[in-house]
Amino acid sequence: MRRFVISAPARRSPRQLRHYHVSEADVKKARDYCREQLKKGDSDAHLVAACLPSRSRDIYLALRTLNSELVRLPDNTTNPTIGAMRFQFWRESMQKTFRGEPPRQPICLLLSSVLSRLEAYASGPTSQLSSFRFWIARFLQARESGLANRPFPSLSEVESTAENTYSTLLYCVLAGIPLRSLHVDHLASHVGKAVGIVAVLRGIPILASPPARTVQTPRGPQPVAASQQLLLLPLDVMAKARAREEDVFRQGPNAEGFRDAVFQVATRANDHLITARTMLSRLKDGQDAGHSFEHEHEMGQDYAPEAGEDDIRLGFRVLLEALPTQAYLDNLQKADFDPWKVGRSWKLPWRLFRAMSTMQI
């Protein structure tokens, strides 16, 4: 069996922006909606959200729910034009939300309440609010590029997409605390890349063996043909493992080279988690990170030269995303890298609790 080798800124005067009135009752309903959506469609994120402090929980709930909506767009629409129109709705909704005119949509209302709080810390071109806007734009652009659901040309491209989606969402959550720390963002980058790479593996059984669906019509529920089979594993890894897409569609995990390809992709995700754990341990011991942050100059932020212990403690729970990802990789290894046999980890709640107690991921 294959095995892996093993401080917040000072409060400043708020900018004066027009805001539509969003009541506490609106925010509570929006929060409950997002929490319920994650409970139904992303149980791991639902568990992580329960572990976050209140100041970062709302932004996490809103953005992870938005991410789930955008990820499902290609699967929930049979016409690419309709998918593009729905995506445009979300892009315009985000623009209105940043203008202080959120649509009466739960994700936008919850996000608007976070932005109102961040305005109290906004100052200059490198404020958390301007950084937040930059990251949301980058996230939306990356998700729009993925609407076609084409295979990734390389494993490096998978990493790049993970950086622009899951890592970027973690930067947004950290900004919502608000926390501006080079090393904590660096940790979030590695964790987010692992989450994004594993997301590709999680999607294999769903996309390669899509179930039959029903749609609601005026005449009631009607069956529709299953979606087109897809396999998003990077092409360079598939070629190296001599695995063919057609064989995977016909034979599933028994296709020649398929498990070798899954192993290579999973190993890259595991490497990022190992790097994040090693780096966290070094920082807690007062050492440097051990390597430079390759995305530092993409952020448009002015970072403090070092991360203090308070910064790490303040941002640590955002890094709990690593726990569901590691649990999936562990179960994938036990299943001999057959994604169809990976189930949920019943130990995950305990692992999250232990991680919070020990500050280890």
Sequence and secondary structure as in RCSB ss.txt:
>XXXX:A:sequence
MRRFVISAPARRSPRQLRHYHVSEADVKKARDYCREQLKKGDSDAHLVAACLPSRSRDIYLALRTLNSELVRLPD
NTTNPTIGAMRFQFWRESMQKTFRGEPPRQPICLLLSSVLSRLEAYASGPTSQLSSFRFWIARFLQARESGLANR
PFPSLSEVESTAENTYSTLLYCVLAGIPLRSLHVDHLASHVGKAVGIVAVLRGIPILASPPARTVQTPRGPQPVA
ASQQLLLLPLDVMAKARAREEDVFRQGPNAEGFRDAVFQVATRANDHLITARTMLSRLKDGQDAGHSFEHEHEMG
QDYAPEAGEDDIRLGFRVLLEALPTQAYLDNLQKADFDPWKVGRSWKLPWRLFRAMSTMQI
>XXXX:A:secstr
                       HHHHHHHHHHHHHHHHHH HHHHHHHHHS HHHHHHHHHHHHHHHHHHHHHH
H SSHHHHHHHHHHHHHHHHHHHTT   S HHHHHHHHHHHHHGGG  STTSHHHHHHHHHHHHHHHHHHTTT  
  S HHHHHHHHIIIIIHHHHHHHHTTT   HHHHHHHHHHHHHHHHHHHHHTHHHHHS   EEEEETTEEEEE 
       S HHHHHHHT  HHHHHHHGGGSTTHHHHHHHHHHHHHHHHHHHHHHHHHHHTT   SS  TTGGGS 
    SS  HHHHHHHGGGGGGHHHHHHHHHHHHHTTS GGG    TTHHHHHHHHHHHT  
